């Protein structure tokens, strides 16, 4: 286990290197090389695991070792292209640590960082779709903090609102936001987002939910369903 002093050293040296790096150029430095090597080993371990569920648990186990590096880059980085950082963002989403993933995503979107080569989506599209997919799993899960999840979804929407992406991806995010509002007991914003999702993709699977919410609001006298 890495000592607190070692973690602090890793964070500070990563921050120093990230602060010296040129924007949009590949990240360099001893700490980057060390963590890139650790990432290579981690990927090799994951490649040997067939179960998706087991891969997720292994990512949960592996991610903490990269935390000092990520913290250092986010603290002082100039926006150099960084596959270690971007992979950690994706893994955060994979394990359901959406807020931590969004912290990295905010930095990545601000500086125009690309996803690693093995991912075929631009950063905004990947962030939007992964947040939506994971949120849809979490909404009805036991122990989910709905307020925090909704806050995360709205933050993801704000970060990616101006990005160009396929309508189907944005529809999925509106679907997740709509379901989160519904679970939170707020039918009107839920209906607004589900209608938007349907307008973007008529196969998004929300028609019955819209009809149900419209009936509920009409019966409650809260909204005209026309």
MOQUISUL-V746879 format. One record per backbone hydrogen bond with DSSP energy under -0.5 kcal/mol. CO is the residue of the C=O (numbers start at 1). NH is the residue of the N-H. If there is no record, write none. Layout:
BEGIN
{{CO | NH} {CO | NH}}
END
This chain:
BEGIN
{{3 | 7} {4 | 8} {5 | 9} {6 | 10} {7 | 11} {8 | 12} {9 | 13} {10 | 14} {11 | 15} {12 | 16} {13 | 17} {14 | 18} {15 | 19} {16 | 20} {17 | 21} {18 | 78} {22 | 25} {25 | 81} {29 | 33} {30 | 34} {31 | 35} {32 | 36} {33 | 37} {34 | 38} {35 | 39} {36 | 40} {37 | 41} {38 | 42} {39 | 43} {40 | 44} {41 | 45} {42 | 46} {43 | 47} {44 | 48} {45 | 48} {46 | 49} {48 | 50} {51 | 55} {52 | 56} {53 | 57} {54 | 58} {55 | 59} {56 | 60} {57 | 61} {58 | 62} {59 | 63} {60 | 64} {62 | 65} {63 | 66} {63 | 67} {64 | 67} {66 | 70} {67 | 71} {68 | 72} {69 | 73} {70 | 74} {71 | 75} {72 | 76} {73 | 77} {79 | 24} {81 | 27} {82 | 86} {83 | 87} {84 | 88} {85 | 89} {86 | 90} {87 | 91} {88 | 92} {89 | 93} {90 | 94} {91 | 95} {92 | 97} {93 | 96} {96 | 98} {97 | 101} {98 | 102} {99 | 103} {100 | 104} {101 | 105} {102 | 106} {103 | 107} {104 | 108} {105 | 109} {106 | 110} {107 | 111} {108 | 112} {108 | 113} {116 | 119} {122 | 126} {123 | 127} {124 | 128} {125 | 129} {126 | 130} {127 | 131} {128 | 132} {129 | 133} {130 | 134} {131 | 135} {132 | 136} {133 | 137} {134 | 138} {135 | 139} {138 | 141} {141 | 144} {144 | 146} {145 | 149} {146 | 150} {147 | 151} {148 | 152} {149 | 153} {150 | 154} {151 | 155} {152 | 156} {153 | 157} {154 | 158} {155 | 159} {156 | 160} {157 | 161} {160 | 163} {163 | 165} {166 | 169} {166 | 170} {167 | 171} {168 | 172} {169 | 173} {170 | 174} {171 | 175} {172 | 176} {173 | 177} {174 | 178} {175 | 179} {176 | 180} {177 | 181} {178 | 182} {179 | 183} {180 | 184} {181 | 186} {182 | 185} {185 | 187} {186 | 190} {187 | 191} {188 | 192} {189 | 193} {190 | 194} {191 | 195} {192 | 196} {193 | 197} {194 | 198} {195 | 199} {196 | 200} {197 | 201} {201 | 204} {206 | 210} {207 | 211} {208 | 212} {209 | 213} {210 | 214} {211 | 215} {212 | 216} {213 | 217} {214 | 218} {215 | 219} {216 | 220} {217 | 221} {217 | 222} {217 | 223} {218 | 221}}
END
